[in-house]
Amino acid sequence: MADADDAFIHQAFDLIDGLEGLSDPLDVQKTILDLVARCGFSYFAITRLPQPSERLGPNLLLNVWPEGWLSHYDRVGHYRYDPVVRHCFRTTEPFAWSEVPYEAAVAPQAHRVMEEAREHGMGAGFCVPIHDAHGFQGGISLAGERIEMPPRVRRAIHLLGLYAWSAATRTTARRRKPTGRLLSARERDVLSWAAQGRTREEIADLLGVSSETVATHLRNARSKIGTRNTTHTVIEALRLREIVL
């Protein structure tokens, strides 16, 4: 078993070195899955963590999930109650799904999420939370029927997850925005002032436009980024490097 663990760890480091040279997110996805399958993982997802009231689907960067699981997960609102997601917000340490504290009797919705995941072939899992320098959160979640992950292999997968996140954000960003910035110059101006706590009326005075024009720019920015309010739009614009503080 030690020899097998050593071989896995060496391959994980080789994969980490190779991720930098990949430009297609599907290549990143396949390369990761080919390696972690050796531990019993059949599925994984790399995703940003949106607000609890939102769907997970639009925030996924890469995913290999059972057929129909994502549509079902979003349709019934599992994200709001998913105990794995909730634990990601509470820790920076990687964890097995079985280590997530919740009581089925107290949190029946959380129990339903985990039971239905098991029915879809995801009876066990491992998650690497992501918290970047700007406070934005995401995660890498791997799953399978049964997994084998000795401590040294677990540490290797933790490290691999961090590099996988970087590769996923880099390669999917190129696909999402091949022609440059998402927002117009004036939309970025409006959001930059909003990020500093300015009201709509104050922004209008600063830019020499009407309050209605500011409202239009904010609405257009929300539509382009896929958010529901100004605060979330500012957060996503910062994460996407559309604006800076």
N, C-alpha and C positions, 0 to 999 in steps of 0.2 A: 504493500500500500504506500509506503514512503517513496518508493521509486516512481509510482504513478503520480503521487502528489508533486514530486520534483519535476516530472515531465510536464505536468499541467502548468506549474508556476513558470517554467522556462518558456512554454508556449504563450502564456499570458503576456510575458514581457516582450516576446517577439511580436505579438499582436499589437501591443501598445506602440512599439516602434513603427509598425506598419500603418497604423491608423492615420498618421500625419500625411502619408502619401496618397490617401484615398480622397476622391472628390465627389463620388456618387454616393448618396445616402444609402442606396440599396446595397452597395458593396460593403459599407460599414455594417449594415444590418446583418448581412449574410456571414461576414467574417466573425462577428461577435457570437452569433447563434451557433456556428460550427464549433466554436471552442466550448461555450458553456453547456452545450448538449452533453458533453462528457460528464457533467455533474448531475445530469438528469433534468436539466432545464429544457423544456420544449417551447417556451413562450417568453417574450420579454417586451417591455415598453419603455421608451425614454420620453418623458413628457414634462412640460411646464405644469405647475400646479395653479389652476385658476381659482377664482373666488368660489365659495361653496355653492352659490346659486347657479353657477354656470356648468356647461357640459364639458366633459374631459376631451371628447373627440377633437375639437378644433385646436387643442393645445398639444396634441401628440406630435412629437418630432419623428420618431421611428416606432414601429410596433409590429410584432409578430404575435397575434393573439388568436385564440380559437375563432372559427367562423361564427359570426353572429353575436359574439360576446360584446363587442364595443357598442353596436347598435342597441342591444338589450340594456347594457350598462347605462347608457345615456338616456334611453327611453324611460326607464323606471326610476331614474334619479339616484343611482347607487353612489355616485361620487360624494353626495352630501353626507352619506353615512359610512363610507368605506373606512374601516378602522386602520388600514394600512396607510391611507392618505392622511388621516388625522395624526397618526404617529409621526409621519414625515415632518409635520409642522412643529413637532415637539422635540425633535432630536436632530443632531448632526451625525450621529453614529449609525452605521449600517445595522440592519436587524433582519432576522428571519420572521416571516409572517407569524409563526407560532409564538414568538416572543411579544407580540402586540397585546397589551393588557386591555381586555374588555370582558364583560360578563354577558352571556347570551340572554339571560333573564332580564337584565337591566337595559340592554341595548339590542332589542330584537332585529332592528333594521341592519345593524352591523353584522349580526349573526347571519342574516339572510344573504348579505353580500358574500360572505366567506363560504357559505354552503353552496350557493349557486356557482361560485368560482370553482369549487371542488367538482361540481357536476359537469363543468366544462373542461375538466382535465387539469385544473390548477389547484391541487390539494395541498401543495407546499410552495413556499416562495421565499425570496430574499430581496431586500430593498436597500438601495443606496440613496439617501437623501442628498439633495444638492442645495447649497446656500451660497450664492455668489457674493462678490464684494459690494453689490448694490442692494443686497437683501432679498433678491428675487429667489424664488424657491422652485425646485423641480425634483425629479427623482428618476431612478432607474429601477424597475421592478422586474424580477425574473421569476418564472414559475414552472412547475411541472407536477406530474403525479406524485413522485417521490424524488427527493434530492439527497445527494451525498456530498457533504461539504466539511471536511476536516478543518480545524482552525487555520492552518497555513493556506489552504485553498480559499477559505473564506476571506482572508486578508488579501489574497491575490485578486479575487473578484471585486473586492472593495476598490482597490487601486484601478483595476480595469474599468469599473463603472465611472470613475472620475474622468478618465481619458475618453471613454465612450461618450459621455455627456458633451465634452468639448468637440469631439468629432461630429456628433449629431447636430449641435448648434451651428457649427461651421458649414457643414455640407447642406443642411436644409435651408440656411439663410441664403445661400447662393441660389438655391432653386426658387425660393419665395420672392427674392428681389433681384432679378438678373439685370435690371436696367437702372438701378440706383435706389434713391430714397423712396420710401413709401408715401410720405407726407409732402405737401407743398411747402414753400418757404414761409408763407403767411400762417399756415396751420402750425408749423413748428414754432413761429414767433408767439402765437396765442398760447400754445401749450407751455412754452418756456416761462411766460409770465404767470400762467396758472400754477406751475410748479413752485413758484415763489410765493404763492398764497394770494395773488391778486384776484379781485372780484372781476366779474364780466364787465362791469361799468368802468373799473379802473383800467382794465386792459384796453377797452375802447378808447379811453382818453389818451393812453400812452401811444397807441398806434394811429390815432386820428381817424378812427372809423366809428360806425354806429355800434351800439350794443347788439343789435340784431345781426350785424355782420360777424361779430365775434361769436355769437351763438351758432351761426351757420358754419363757421370754421371748426368749432368744437364738434358739431354734429357730423361734419364730414370726416374729421379725424376719428371719431368713434366708429363710424361706418367702415373706414379703411382698416383700422386695427382690430375691429371686432369686439369692442368693449361696450359697456352699458352706461357708464357715468364718467364725469371728468376726472375724478381721482384715479380710477382704474386706467383711464386713457393716458394720464401722465405717467403712471407706473410702467405701463407697457411701452410707452414712447422712450422712457429712460432705458428700459431693458433692451430695446431694439436699437439703441444709440441714435434715435431720431432727434433727441434733444439731450443736452447735458446741463448739469447744474454748475 
